[in-house]
Structures are given as structure tokens and as C-alpha cells.
Amino acid sequence: MIVYLYDIKTSLRNYNRVKRVFYYNINKQGISKYYWKTKSVLAVPNNMEMVVDRFFKEYSKFCVAYKIQCRQIEKVE
């Protein structure tokens, strides 16, 4: 399992446009329909790593992304 932490970085003037296009393309590529996500966090299985890496490379001008590889994710209650 790979967890991506990302933040959209752009000027305040362009923020809403970039954010709208960014999330539109996440949904269009089917990245968000399989895996849970919250604000700025996306978890994907290992076989989707190349697809998600390529997506974040396309947005590297507007987005900072970090990835964490983990074996297990548990909800803290």
C-alpha cells in the first residue's frame, strides 16, 4: 500500500482553477474511485504506483507530493 500526501501550491488567484482541474483529472483517470482519500491524502495499492506517480509528475508545477510505502494501515479509534 502506498500513501500519497500532496498539497496544491499556486497563487491565490489561480488556486480554484488549478484545484478544479486537478480533482477533475484524478476522477477522470479513476484514481480516486477505488481508494479512500481525505483532504490531501490518497492511498493506493502497489500496482497503481506508476499511474499515480505519472499523474503527480504532470502536476509538479502546481503540486507537491510525497509518498510513503507501508504494509498495513489501521484506523485509530
Secondary structure, 3 states (H helix, E strand, C coil): CEEEEEEECCCCCCHHHHHHHHHHHHHHCCCCCCCCEECCEEEECHHHHHHHHHHHHHCCCCEEEEEEECCCCCCCC
